[in-house]
Amino acid sequence: MTELIVKEKNEQREIALIEDGKLVEYYEENNSIQRKEGNIYIGIVKDVIKGMQSAFIDIGTEKNGFIHLKDIIQKIDETKEKNDENIDISDVVKLGQKLLVQVKKDSNEKKGARVSTHINLPGKYIALMPNTNIVTVSQKIEDKNEQKRLIRLVRENLSEGNGAIIRTSAKGKEKEIIEDIQKIEKKWSEIIDINIDPKSNKSQILYKSEDILERMLIDLVHKNIKKIVVDSKKIEEEVRSLTEKEEEYKKMKVEIKTTEDVFEIHEINKQIEKMKSRKIWLKCGGFITIDKTEALTAIDVNTGKFTGKKELEETLYKVNMEASIEIAKQIRLRDVGGIIIIDYIDMKKQENKDKIERLLKEELKKDRTKTQVEGFTKLDLMELTRKHICSHKE
């Protein structure tokens, strides 16, 4: 059974996604800090850095946003990041120019927000990409015939000049997808129809993204959430206002518990405490360590107390196997984003390395965000990337 449990104290809100009693996703949100990821602005170019093929954009926040050339020029293929290296950033944007941008990654103490002109408006079944002709489908929908059906359906119902990413939740749907397209395109029309003073040299916000709770309800519509448990009347009213309009949530139960710690249900507090630890023990006696740096997240696999009963290769394979399952669980739970490097215990047999890579990919399918496993490097390090869900985790 899938449940959402929401706890709020003072300005701090915690949201736990539970599957069969196990914590699978956890988020913290400070109500006093405005989350900007997903917001759309009219920004003003304040500086063009030719040597970095980048620019700084004033979006009305304390620190200017940062934009790279690849986030300005039009994408040809959603799956490819590489652009024409002969293009000069100074030929594309000019000082003082206005740009329609969306925040892709929130600012932190050291850096301003990362912004892009590639707008993405997520709905329940598609994410709208205005000003492109790209229509692509989630890699988690593996049936080729279903992929073709969905792409054809979406192309037939999108307005000219719009593209889309078809989400996993679209599988098997038709009427719901058409309604979702209409709803998101209407939202986009309202955004671009906002009156903008052409003489103004100030930035302007055009659209404020949903908060984490609303975003989760949109993203998890296909998960058939059975119950949402909250600890205040205020959150209960917020949840009901979000769910009562949607047919998919009609059977969902909303419970309010004001006399107890809702995170004692399923021993969530204990699971959170374990999640925050650097070292995670495996059932076999081995362990993994997770260390986050500014550039990447490094995960190390160790045999620990496990000595095995068979030959060395089998012992190492068993630890790596358990580690792969736990790593997939932990990077989802911690919402780890960006580059991830896994230092598995070295195995000599190529077939065992192949099995570990396949297992990791299979376990990562449970994650609802995009992950890309690049495989083992020449140094026997596993490389992968993951798109984080909520920027406050960064």
C-alpha positions in Angstrom: 0.0 0.0 0.0 1.2 3.5 -0.9 0.8 6.3 1.7 1.8 9.9 2.1 2.5 11.1 5.6 2.8 14.9 6.3 4.2 16.4 9.5 4.5 20.1 10.2 6.1 21.9 13.2 6.6 25.6 13.3 7.9 26.5 9.8 9.3 23.0 9.0 7.3 20.5 6.9 8.3 16.9 6.4 6.8 14.6 3.8 7.3 10.8 3.7 6.3 8.5 0.9 5.7 5.0 2.3 5.3 1.8 0.3 4.3 -1.3 2.3 5.5 0.2 5.5 8.9 1.2 4.1 10.1 4.8 3.7 11.0 5.3 0.0 11.1 9.1 -0.3 11.6 11.8 2.2 11.5 15.6 1.9 11.9 18.6 4.2 10.5 22.0 3.3 11.0 25.2 5.2 7.9 27.4 4.8 9.9 30.5 5.5 12.3 29.9 2.5 10.8 30.4 -0.9 11.5 27.6 -3.3 12.2 28.9 -6.8 12.8 25.7 -8.8 10.3 25.5 -11.6 9.4 29.3 -11.4 9.3 31.1 -14.8 10.7 34.7 -15.1 11.4 37.5 -17.5 15.0 37.9 -16.7 17.5 40.6 -17.7 21.0 39.7 -19.0 23.5 41.4 -16.7 26.8 39.9 -17.8 28.0 37.8 -20.7 31.0 35.6 -20.0 32.5 34.5 -23.4 35.2 32.3 -21.9 32.6 30.2 -20.1 29.9 30.4 -22.9 27.6 31.6 -20.2 25.7 34.6 -18.9 24.4 36.0 -15.6 20.6 36.7 -15.5 18.8 39.0 -13.1 15.6 37.2 -12.1 14.9 39.5 -9.1 16.6 37.3 -6.5 19.5 38.2 -4.2 22.0 36.4 -6.6 21.8 36.5 -10.3 20.9 33.3 -12.1 23.5 31.5 -14.3 22.7 30.3 -17.8 24.9 28.3 -20.2 24.8 28.4 -24.0 23.3 25.0 -24.2 20.3 26.2 -22.2 19.7 29.1 -24.6 19.9 27.6 -28.1 17.1 25.4 -29.3 17.4 21.7 -28.6 17.3 19.4 -31.6 17.0 16.2 -29.6 15.9 15.9 -26.0 18.3 13.0 -25.4 21.4 15.0 -26.5 23.1 17.7 -24.6 25.9 18.6 -27.1 25.5 21.7 -29.2 27.4 23.4 -32.0 30.8 24.3 -30.5 31.2 27.1 -33.2 28.4 29.2 -31.7 29.5 32.1 -29.6 27.4 33.1 -26.6 27.9 36.8 -27.4 26.1 36.2 -30.7 23.1 34.7 -29.0 22.5 37.1 -26.0 23.3 40.7 -25.4 23.7 42.8 -22.3 20.3 44.1 -21.1 18.4 41.6 -23.2 15.2 40.1 -21.8 14.9 36.4 -21.6 12.1 34.1 -20.7 13.7 31.6 -18.3 12.8 28.8 -15.9 14.8 28.0 -12.7 16.2 24.4 -13.1 18.2 24.4 -9.9 17.7 26.6 -6.9 20.4 28.9 -5.5 22.5 28.0 -2.5 25.0 29.8 -0.3 27.7 29.8 -2.9 25.8 30.0 -6.3 22.8 31.7 -7.8 20.0 29.7 -9.4 20.7 27.7 -12.7 18.2 28.9 -15.3 17.3 27.8 -18.8 15.2 29.1 -21.7 14.0 25.5 -22.2 10.7 25.6 -20.4 9.2 22.4 -18.9 5.7 22.5 -17.4 4.9 19.1 -15.8 1.4 17.6 -15.7 0.1 14.2 -14.6 0.7 12.4 -17.9 3.0 14.7 -19.9 5.5 17.5 -19.4 4.9 20.3 -21.9 8.0 21.7 -23.7 6.9 24.9 -25.5 8.7 26.1 -28.6 10.0 22.7 -29.6 8.8 19.9 -31.9 10.3 17.2 -29.7 7.9 14.4 -28.4 9.7 11.7 -26.4 8.5 9.0 -24.1 9.8 7.9 -20.6 12.4 5.1 -20.9 10.4 3.2 -18.2 7.7 2.5 -20.8 9.6 -0.3 -22.6 6.8 -1.7 -24.9 7.6 -0.4 -28.4 4.0 -0.5 -29.6 2.9 1.5 -26.5 5.6 4.0 -27.1 4.5 4.5 -30.7 0.8 4.8 -29.7 1.6 7.4 -27.0 3.8 9.5 -29.3 1.2 9.5 -32.0 -1.6 10.4 -29.6 0.3 13.3 -28.0 1.5 14.6 -31.4 -2.1 14.6 -32.7 -3.3 16.6 -29.7 -0.5 19.1 -29.1 -0.8 22.6 -30.5 1.7 23.6 -33.2 5.0 24.7 -31.7 4.8 22.6 -28.6 6.6 19.4 -27.7 6.3 17.1 -24.7 7.9 14.4 -22.6 5.4 11.5 -22.1 5.5 10.4 -18.5 5.4 6.8 -17.1 1.9 7.5 -15.7 0.6 7.8 -19.3 0.9 4.1 -20.0 -2.5 2.7 -21.0 -4.2 6.1 -20.9 -5.9 8.1 -23.7 -8.7 10.4 -22.6 -6.8 11.4 -19.5 -3.7 12.4 -21.6 -5.8 14.6 -24.0 -7.3 16.4 -21.0 -3.9 16.8 -19.4 -2.5 18.3 -22.6 -5.4 20.8 -22.8 -5.0 21.8 -19.2 -1.2 22.4 -19.4 -1.4 24.2 -22.7 -4.0 26.5 -21.1 -1.7 27.2 -18.2 1.1 28.0 -20.7 -1.2 30.4 -22.6 -2.0 32.2 -19.4 1.7 32.5 -18.5 2.7 34.1 -21.9 -0.4 36.3 -21.9 0.7 38.1 -18.7 1.1 41.8 -19.5 4.8 42.7 -19.6 5.9 46.3 -19.8 8.2 46.5 -22.8 9.9 49.7 -21.4 10.7 48.1 -18.0 14.3 47.0 -17.3 13.3 45.0 -14.3 12.8 41.2 -14.0 9.3 39.8 -13.5 8.0 36.5 -12.2 5.4 35.0 -14.5 4.7 31.6 -12.9 5.3 30.2 -9.4 5.8 26.4 -9.3 3.9 24.1 -7.1 5.1 23.3 -3.6 6.6 19.8 -2.8 3.3 18.3 -1.6 1.3 19.4 -4.7 4.2 18.3 -6.9 4.2 14.9 -5.3 0.4 14.5 -5.8 0.7 15.3 -9.5 3.7 13.0 -9.9 2.3 10.1 -8.0 -1.2 10.0 -9.6 -0.4 6.6 -11.2 0.8 5.1 -7.8 -2.8 4.9 -6.5 -2.1 6.5 -3.1 -4.5 4.9 -0.7 -4.1 7.3 2.2 -2.7 10.6 3.2 -2.1 11.1 7.0 -1.6 14.6 8.3 -1.1 16.2 11.7 -3.0 19.4 11.4 -6.3 20.8 10.2 -4.5 23.3 8.1 -2.7 20.6 6.1 -5.9 18.5 5.8 -7.7 21.4 4.2 -4.7 22.0 1.9 -4.7 18.3 0.8 -8.5 18.3 0.3 -8.4 21.4 -1.9 -5.7 19.7 -4.1 -7.4 16.3 -4.4 -11.2 17.0 -4.5 -10.9 18.5 -8.0 -9.2 15.4 -9.4 -11.1 12.2 -10.3 -8.1 10.0 -9.7 -8.0 11.0 -6.0 -11.7 10.4 -5.2 -11.0 7.0 -3.5 -8.1 8.3 -1.5 -8.6 8.5 2.2 -7.3 11.6 4.2 -6.7 11.1 7.9 -5.9 13.7 10.5 -4.1 12.7 13.7 -3.4 15.7 16.0 -2.7 13.8 19.3 0.3 11.7 18.2 3.5 12.0 16.2 2.4 10.8 12.7 6.0 9.8 12.0 5.7 7.0 14.7 3.5 5.2 12.1 5.7 2.6 10.4 8.5 3.8 12.7 9.3 6.5 10.2 11.5 8.5 12.6 13.8 5.4 12.9 14.0 5.0 9.2 14.9 8.7 8.7 17.6 8.5 11.4 19.1 5.5 9.5 18.9 7.4 6.2 20.9 10.3 7.5 23.8 8.1 8.5 27.0 8.1 6.4 27.4 4.4 6.9 24.7 1.9 5.9 25.1 -1.7 7.0 24.0 -4.5 4.7 22.3 -7.7 5.8 25.4 -9.8 4.9 27.6 -7.8 7.2 29.2 -5.6 4.6 28.4 -1.8 4.4 28.3 1.2 2.1 29.4 4.8 2.8 27.9 7.8 1.1 29.8 11.0 0.8 28.5 14.1 -1.0 30.9 16.7 -2.3 30.1 19.8 -4.4 31.1 18.0 -7.6 29.6 14.5 -7.1 28.4 11.9 -4.7 30.9 9.1 -3.9 29.6 5.7 -2.7 32.1 3.1 -1.4 31.3 -0.6 -0.9 33.1 -2.6 1.8 33.0 -6.2 2.9 32.9 -5.2 6.6 32.2 -8.2 8.8 31.3 -10.5 5.9 33.9 -13.2 5.1 31.6 -15.6 3.1 31.7 -19.4 3.0 32.7 -19.9 -0.6 35.5 -18.6 -2.8 36.5 -15.0 -2.7 34.9 -14.0 -6.0 31.5 -15.2 -4.8 31.9 -13.4 -1.5 32.7 -10.1 -3.3 29.8 -10.6 -5.7 27.3 -11.2 -2.8 28.4 -7.9 -1.1 28.2 -6.0 -4.3 24.8 -7.4 -5.1 23.3 -6.4 -1.7 25.1 -3.0 -2.0 23.4 -2.4 -5.5 19.9 -2.9 -4.0 20.7 -0.6 -1.1 22.4 2.1 -3.2 19.3 2.4 -5.5 17.2 2.7 -2.4 19.4 5.3 -0.7 19.9 7.6 -3.7 16.1 7.7 -4.1 15.5 8.2 -0.4 18.1 11.0 -0.1 17.2 12.5 -3.5 20.8 12.5 -4.6 21.2 14.4 -7.8 24.0 14.9 -10.3 27.1 12.7 -10.8 27.3 9.5 -8.7 30.4 7.3 -8.5 30.2 3.9 -7.0 33.4 2.1 -5.9 32.4 -1.5 -5.8 34.7 -4.2 -4.4 36.8 -5.3 -7.4 35.6 -8.5 -9.1 37.7 -10.4 -11.6 34.9 -12.0 -13.6 33.3 -9.9 -16.3 30.0 -11.8 -16.1 29.7 -10.7 -12.4 30.3 -7.1 -13.4 27.6 -7.4 -16.0 25.2 -8.9 -13.5 25.8 -6.1 -11.0 25.2 -3.4 -13.7 21.9 -5.1 -14.8 20.8 -5.4 -11.2 21.5 -1.7 -10.5 19.6 -0.7 -13.6 16.6 -2.9 -12.6 16.5 -1.5 -9.0 16.7 2.1 -10.3 13.5 1.6 -12.3 11.7 1.9 -9.0 12.9 5.6 -8.9 10.4 8.1 -10.4 13.1 10.4 -11.6 15.5 10.1 -14.5 18.7 8.0 -13.9 21.4 7.1 -16.5 23.8 4.3 -15.7 27.0 4.7 -17.8 28.6 1.5 -16.6 32.1 0.6 -15.2 35.0 2.8 -16.1 38.6 1.6 -16.8 39.2 2.0 -13.1 36.3 -0.2 -12.3 34.2 2.6 -10.9 30.5 2.7 -11.8 29.3 6.0 -13.2 25.7 7.2 -13.2 23.7 10.4 -13.1 20.4 11.2 -11.5 18.1 14.1 -11.8 17.1 15.2 -8.3 13.4 15.8 -7.5 13.7 18.7 -5.0 16.5 21.2 -5.1 16.5 21.9 -1.4 18.3 18.5 -1.0 21.3 19.8 -3.0 
